């Protein structure tokens, strides 16, 4: 264990919150070790840690500890983190909480973010698909060019290949609803017309959302 990780673990113990950890366990968020640190405390620790690839990787390999998995993407320099490394992390993500942190603090800042989102939403691995949908959702506020919209929509809209489990289905719903806004709704509806495997209920829902937005 490096001196940096030793200091980080000392901070975990200093800030630990048993009530938060217990509440998370009761809600089904299970980690082998959970210190119950909140987002503000994790940000405070991240600010005190050198943002280096080796430290981020050491934290990521500390897989039994919730806070290490959440802190890893916060201290990882996105410009030095490669495509293959991102795919490896995505396959190793254990919970939706970790996926959300990876998307927010690391994946969205990578040069290959859009490529990763497009590929991951079509994954047959439930958590990877979830991560792809969440990454695409996060990019939607800054990336609304027609090509990206069409690439994501063509994979997210059809039932076939759209994720294989509950968590990816949930994230897919959030993404589709997030797509339906004035600047992208027209493209989404057009993509829907060309999609094979789209169930009637989903098609009707998207059309209704598109009609609602056209009235704004």
C-alpha positions as CSV (number, residue, x, y, z in Angstrom):
1,X,0.0,0.0,0.0
2,X,1.5,3.4,-1.0
3,X,1.7,6.3,1.4
4,X,-1.0,8.1,-0.6
5,X,-3.5,5.3,-0.1
6,X,-2.6,5.0,3.6
7,X,-3.4,8.6,4.1
8,X,-6.6,8.3,2.1
9,X,-7.7,5.4,4.3
10,X,-6.9,7.4,7.4
11,X,-9.3,10.1,6.1
12,X,-12.0,7.5,5.5
13,X,-11.8,6.5,9.2
14,X,-11.7,10.1,10.3
15,X,-14.9,11.1,8.3
16,X,-16.7,7.7,8.6
17,X,-20.5,7.9,9.2
18,X,-22.0,4.7,10.4
19,X,-25.6,5.9,10.1
20,X,-25.2,6.6,6.4
21,X,-23.5,3.3,5.8
22,X,-26.3,1.4,7.6
23,X,-29.0,3.3,5.7
24,X,-27.3,2.3,2.4
25,X,-27.2,-1.3,3.5
26,X,-30.9,-1.2,4.3
27,X,-31.6,0.1,0.8
28,X,-29.7,-2.8,-0.7
29,X,-26.5,-0.9,-1.6
30,X,-24.0,-3.6,-0.5
31,X,-20.3,-3.1,-0.3
32,X,-17.8,-5.2,1.7
33,X,-16.5,-2.0,3.4
34,X,-18.6,1.2,3.5
35,X,-17.5,4.2,5.6
36,X,-20.6,6.1,4.7
37,X,-18.8,9.1,3.3
38,X,-21.0,11.7,1.5
39,X,-20.3,13.5,-1.8
40,X,-19.0,16.7,-0.1
41,X,-16.5,14.7,2.0
42,X,-15.4,12.7,-1.0
43,X,-14.8,16.0,-2.8
44,X,-12.8,17.2,0.1
45,X,-10.6,14.2,0.0
46,X,-10.2,14.3,-3.8
47,X,-9.0,17.9,-3.5
48,X,-6.2,16.8,-1.1
49,X,-5.0,13.9,-3.2
50,X,-2.7,14.2,-6.2
51,X,-4.6,13.5,-9.4
52,X,-2.4,10.8,-10.9
53,X,-3.2,7.7,-12.9
54,X,-1.3,5.4,-10.6
55,X,-3.2,6.6,-7.5
56,X,-6.5,6.3,-9.4
57,X,-5.7,2.8,-10.4
58,X,-4.6,1.8,-6.9
59,X,-7.9,3.1,-5.5
60,X,-9.8,1.2,-8.2
61,X,-8.1,-2.0,-7.4
62,X,-9.2,-1.6,-3.7
63,X,-12.5,-3.1,-4.8
64,X,-13.9,-4.0,-1.5
65,X,-14.1,-0.4,-0.3
66,X,-17.0,1.8,-1.5
67,X,-15.1,5.0,-1.0
68,X,-12.1,3.9,-3.0
69,X,-14.2,3.0,-6.0
70,X,-16.0,6.3,-5.9
71,X,-12.8,8.3,-5.3
72,X,-10.8,6.6,-8.2
73,X,-12.6,8.4,-11.0
74,X,-12.5,11.7,-9.1
75,X,-8.7,11.7,-9.0
76,X,-8.1,10.1,-12.4
77,X,-6.7,12.5,-15.1
78,X,-9.2,11.9,-18.0
79,X,-6.6,13.0,-20.6
80,X,-4.3,10.2,-19.6
81,X,-6.9,7.5,-19.2
82,X,-7.2,5.3,-22.3
83,X,-10.1,3.8,-24.2
84,X,-9.1,0.3,-23.2
85,X,-8.8,1.3,-19.5
86,X,-12.3,2.8,-19.6
87,X,-13.7,-0.4,-21.1
88,X,-12.0,-2.4,-18.4
89,X,-13.4,-0.3,-15.6
90,X,-16.8,-0.4,-17.1
91,X,-16.8,-4.2,-17.0
92,X,-15.7,-4.1,-13.4
93,X,-18.2,-1.6,-12.0
94,X,-20.2,-3.3,-9.2
95,X,-23.0,-0.8,-8.5
96,X,-25.0,2.0,-10.2
97,X,-23.5,4.4,-7.7
98,X,-20.0,3.6,-8.9
99,X,-21.1,3.8,-12.5
100,X,-22.6,7.3,-11.9
101,X,-19.4,8.6,-10.3
102,X,-17.3,7.2,-13.2
103,X,-19.5,8.9,-15.8
104,X,-19.7,12.2,-13.9
105,X,-16.1,12.6,-12.9
106,X,-14.1,10.6,-15.6
107,X,-15.8,9.1,-18.6
108,X,-17.6,12.2,-19.7
109,X,-14.4,14.2,-19.8
110,X,-12.5,11.7,-22.0
111,X,-11.9,12.4,-25.7
112,X,-13.6,9.1,-26.5
113,X,-16.7,9.7,-24.4
114,X,-19.2,9.7,-27.2
115,X,-17.7,6.6,-28.8
116,X,-17.8,4.8,-25.4
117,X,-21.5,5.8,-24.8
118,X,-22.5,4.5,-28.3
119,X,-20.8,1.2,-27.8
120,X,-21.8,0.6,-24.2
121,X,-25.6,1.2,-24.6
122,X,-25.6,-1.9,-26.9
123,X,-23.8,-4.1,-24.4
124,X,-25.4,-7.3,-23.2
125,X,-23.8,-6.8,-19.8
126,X,-26.4,-5.0,-17.8
127,X,-24.1,-2.7,-15.8
128,X,-22.1,-1.8,-18.9
129,X,-25.3,-0.9,-20.7
130,X,-26.4,1.2,-17.6
131,X,-23.1,3.0,-17.7
132,X,-23.5,3.7,-21.4
133,X,-27.0,5.2,-20.9
134,X,-25.9,7.3,-18.0
135,X,-22.8,8.6,-19.9
136,X,-25.0,9.4,-22.9
137,X,-27.5,11.2,-20.6
138,X,-24.7,13.3,-19.1
139,X,-23.3,14.2,-22.5
140,X,-26.7,15.3,-23.7
141,X,-26.4,18.8,-22.2
142,X,-23.2,19.5,-24.0
143,X,-23.5,17.3,-27.1
144,X,-26.6,17.6,-29.3
145,X,-25.2,17.4,-32.8
146,X,-27.4,15.3,-35.1
147,X,-24.8,12.5,-35.7
148,X,-24.4,11.7,-32.0
149,X,-28.2,11.9,-31.5
150,X,-28.8,9.5,-34.3
151,X,-26.1,7.0,-33.2
152,X,-27.4,6.9,-29.6
153,X,-31.1,6.8,-30.6
154,X,-30.6,4.0,-33.1
155,X,-29.2,1.9,-30.3
156,X,-31.2,3.1,-27.3
157,X,-34.7,3.1,-28.8
158,X,-35.1,-0.5,-30.1
159,X,-36.0,-3.2,-27.6
160,X,-33.5,-5.6,-29.2
161,X,-30.0,-5.0,-27.9
162,X,-31.1,-2.3,-25.6
163,X,-29.9,-3.7,-22.4
164,X,-30.6,-7.0,-20.6
165,X,-31.6,-6.1,-17.1
166,X,-33.4,-3.9,-14.7
167,X,-30.8,-1.3,-14.1
168,X,-30.0,-0.7,-17.8
169,X,-33.8,-0.6,-18.5
170,X,-34.2,2.1,-15.9
171,X,-31.3,4.2,-17.3
172,X,-32.6,3.7,-20.8
173,X,-35.9,5.2,-19.8
174,X,-34.2,8.2,-18.2
175,X,-32.1,8.7,-21.4
176,X,-35.1,8.5,-23.8
177,X,-37.1,11.0,-21.7
178,X,-34.0,13.2,-21.6
179,X,-33.8,13.0,-25.4
180,X,-37.2,14.4,-25.8
181,X,-36.6,18.2,-25.9
182,X,-37.1,20.7,-28.6
183,X,-33.6,20.6,-30.1
184,X,-33.5,16.8,-30.4
185,X,-37.1,15.6,-30.4
186,X,-37.5,15.8,-34.2
187,X,-34.4,13.6,-34.7
188,X,-35.6,11.1,-32.1
189,X,-39.0,10.7,-33.7
190,X,-37.4,10.3,-37.1
191,X,-35.1,7.6,-35.7
192,X,-38.0,5.9,-34.1
193,X,-39.7,5.5,-37.5
194,X,-36.6,3.7,-38.8
195,X,-36.1,1.5,-35.8
196,X,-36.8,-2.2,-36.0
197,X,-37.9,-4.0,-32.8
198,X,-39.5,-1.0,-31.2
199,X,-42.6,-2.1,-29.2
200,X,-45.9,-0.3,-29.8
201,X,-46.1,1.1,-26.2
202,X,-42.7,2.6,-26.5
203,X,-43.4,4.1,-29.9
204,X,-46.6,5.6,-28.7
205,X,-44.9,7.1,-25.7
206,X,-42.2,8.7,-27.8
207,X,-44.7,10.1,-30.3
208,X,-46.7,11.6,-27.4
209,X,-43.6,13.2,-25.9
210,X,-42.7,14.6,-29.3
211,X,-46.2,16.0,-29.8
212,X,-46.1,17.6,-26.3
213,X,-42.8,19.3,-27.1
214,X,-44.0,20.6,-30.5
215,X,-46.8,22.4,-28.7
216,X,-44.3,24.3,-26.4
